[in-house]
Amino acid sequence: MKELKVGIDAAKTAAKIIQKYYGRHISIQHKGEINLVTEVDVLAQKMIVKIIHKTFKNDAILAEESGLSKTADAPRRWIVDPIDGTTNFAHGYPKYCVSIAFEEAGELRCGVIYDPTLNELFHSVKGKGAFLNKKRLHVSNPKNLRQSLLVTGFAYDLEKPEYNNIPLFIHMLKKAQAIRRDGSAALDLAYVAAGRFDGFWELGVNPWDTAAGILLIEEAGGKVAHMSGRKAKVTDYAIATSGPGIFPDLLSELQSVWVNTEAKSA
């Protein structure tokens, strides 16, 4: 698939820029009180956009550091996060990645998540499976939630009830074997697809955080849903995912604590 090849090229080329600056003093700005953006995010994103538009000059691009380049209902759209895990990158913590997804007519067609620190390329094409480099991926299948290693994250604005993951985190600590929090939703999703984590949930995510990962997990045999239980969309801010075995229990436990602000505002 030509789009996958372009996505991989864009991710790896951007990663070379990112790694050049890793561990060095860089310029940091704040989009919010604790939400960072670095000069490297901007440079990497410009390179990704340049590579995509060299081959697909009319495609729309939704990117974290610039928003939507064309209309939201564009028939062909790329969803880009130049550095997912910017705070980690800025502090020299090696848990970050480049995330690129392509959707056509509202359907995810391919996704790329590249971790330059480990040279791990997660990629998928709709209907053709998910892979780590050349190895096919499958989600894990633990016997129950209590034997599961879960992962989650926390939004920058915990003051908003719909983003406050702390009650869910406390609840799930008592239900799972253990929970990790590494600060890169895209990598978390890739690790679920690879079976390294058994499940994931998060509130306050954005399309560029989740688009590539959603397709990876689905192609690896996993389930991804909005916290309410319906099939997940890239625009959802609250999602949960795991292998099919524990998914009903994972969703049920999360729903027992989750505050559905969407329902209240409907």
N, C-alpha and C positions, 0 to 999 in steps of 0.2 A: 504494500500500500504506500503510495507516494507521500501521503500526509504523515505517515509514521516515520518514514525516512527523514523528512524535513524536520519533524518534531525532535527526533534523536539528534540530528545535526545541530539544531538550535540549542538544545539542552546542553550538549557536550561543549559547544563553542562558548556558550555563556559561562559554563562551569570553569573553563580555563581563565576567564576574567576574574571570577569569584575567587579561585584558589590563589591567584596572583596577589590578592589583597588580604588573604586570610592570615590573621595573626599580626597584621600591621596596623599602625595608627590610621584610622579612616574618619572621614567626616560623617557625623551622625546628626540627623534632625529628628524632631518628634512630631508625629501626626496626631498624637494625643499625649496624655500625661506619661504613659509608659509604653506607647506604641511607637517603635523606632522605624526609621527608613535611613539607609546609608547611601552614600554616593555609588556604592557597588551595586545595590539593587537597581539603581537607575541605569548604570552602564550596562549591566547584564540584560535588563529588559529591552533597551534600545537594540542590542545585538540580536535578541530573539525576534523582535518585530522585524528587523531588517532582513533576517534570513527567511522568515515566513513570507514576507511580502515580495521577496525576490522571485519566489515561485508562484505564490498565490496573492497577487497584488490587490485583488478586490475583496479578499476575505476580511471580515470584521475581527477585531481583537479586543477581548476583555482582559485587561491586565491590572494587577493590583496597584501599581504606581501611576496609572494614567486613566483608569476607568475604561469606558467603552468607546472604541474608535468610530463605530458606526451605530446603526439602530440595534436595539436589543433583540429584535425579531429577525435579524439577518439570517439568511438561509445557510450560510457557512460562517462558523465562528470558532476562533481559538481562545482558550481560557488559560491565562498565563500567570504564574507566580515565579518571578525571577529568583527569589530566595525565600523559600518557605522555612521559617525558623531564623528570621533576621536577628532577633535578640540573641539567640545562641551564637550566630556568626559574629556579631559585634563583640561578644564577650570571649570569643575564642573557644567556645564549646562546640565540638564537632558533630552536631546533630542538626543538619540543614540540608536542603536539596533544591533542585530546580523542578518545577512541575508544569507540564504543558499538556493540555487536552484539546482535541478537535471534535466539534459537534456539527452535524448537518441536519437541517430541518428539525432542530430541537433534540436530536438523538446523539448521544456520545458515540463516536466512531473509533477513536483511538486515544491512547493516553501514554504519557512518558513521565516517569519520576526518576531523576538521576541524582544519586548521592556521590559527589566527587571525592569525599573523604575516604570512601571504601571502594570507589569505582564500581558501584552497583547500579545497573541500569534496569529498572522495572518498566515493562512496556506491555501493552495489550492492544488488540484490534477486536472490535465487536465481532463475536461469533468465532474467533480463532484462538481464544485462550489468553492466559496471562503468563509472562515470563520474567525471570530474573536473569539478565544476560541471555544465555541460551537454555536455561533450565525452566521447564514448565512448572508453574506454581499451582498449589492447591491449598485452600484454607484448612485449618486444623479441625479436629473433631473430638474435643474432650468429652468425657462421659457426662459431666454436669458443670454447672456454673462454679461450684465450690473448687473445682480442679482447674479453673481457668485463669490465665494471666491476661488481665485487661489493661487497656491504655486509654487515657483521656487527656484533655487539655482544658485550659481556663481562658476565657475571653478577657480582653483588656478592660472591658467595662463591666465589672461585677456588680455595679450599683443597679443595673437594669435587671429586674426579676427574670426576664426571659434568657438572660445570659449567665445567671448565677448557678454555677455548676457545683458549688460547695456542698449543698445538701445531698445531691446525687452521689458525689464522691464519698461522703461519709457513709451513706447507706450501702454503697457497693463495696466498700472496704470490708464490710461484714459478710458479704455474699460471695466474693471471689477469693481465689487463692492469694492473689496480690494484684496491685495496680501500679502502673508506671505513668510518668508524666515527663515527656522529653521535649515538648515545645515545638514540634513540627507535625501538624495534622496530616500533611501529605505523606510523610515518612511513616507515621503511625498506620495509615491506611495501607500503604505498601507492605508493611510488616504483617498486617492481618492477612493480606492476600498470600503472603509467603508462609503463613502458619507460625510465625514467630510470636505474634500476639494472637490470642484466641478471640478477642472482641474489642470494640472501640465505641465510645460515644463522646459527643461534645456538643456544647451550646455556643452559639455565636460564630459559627464558621461561615466562610464566604465561598463563592463558586471556585475561585482560584485555589482555595485550600483543598477542595474535595473532588473536583471534576475528574481528574486523572485517576485518583484512588478509587472512586466509586466504580469505574469501569474495570479496573484491575481486580477488585474483589468479586464483582459479578462474574467476570471471566474465569476466576479461580474457584468458582462454585459457592461463593458466599452470598449472604443476604444483606441488603442495605435498605434501611427504611427511615423515613421521617419519624420522629419520636412518637407521633400519634399512631404509627403502625402502617400507614400507606407507603407505597413505593417511593423511594427517595428521588428528589430532583436536585439538580446542581444549585438551585436557588434556595434550598432549605437551609435554615440556620441551626437546626437541631436534628442530628442524625445519630443512628445507632447501627452497628454492623457486627457480624460474626459469622461463623460457619452455621449451617442449618440446624445442627443438633441442639445447641444451646440458645439459639436465637429467640424462641418464644419466651424462655425464662428471663433472658437478658432484657428483652423489651418490657416484659411484665414488671420486673423489679424497677426499672427506670421510670416507667409510667406511674408507679405507686408513689413516687416522690416528685416527679416533674410537674412544674407549674405551666399549664398550657395557656399562655397569654393570648395565643391566636384565637382559641375558642372563646375566651372572655371578651375579646374585642370584636368578634364576629356579630 
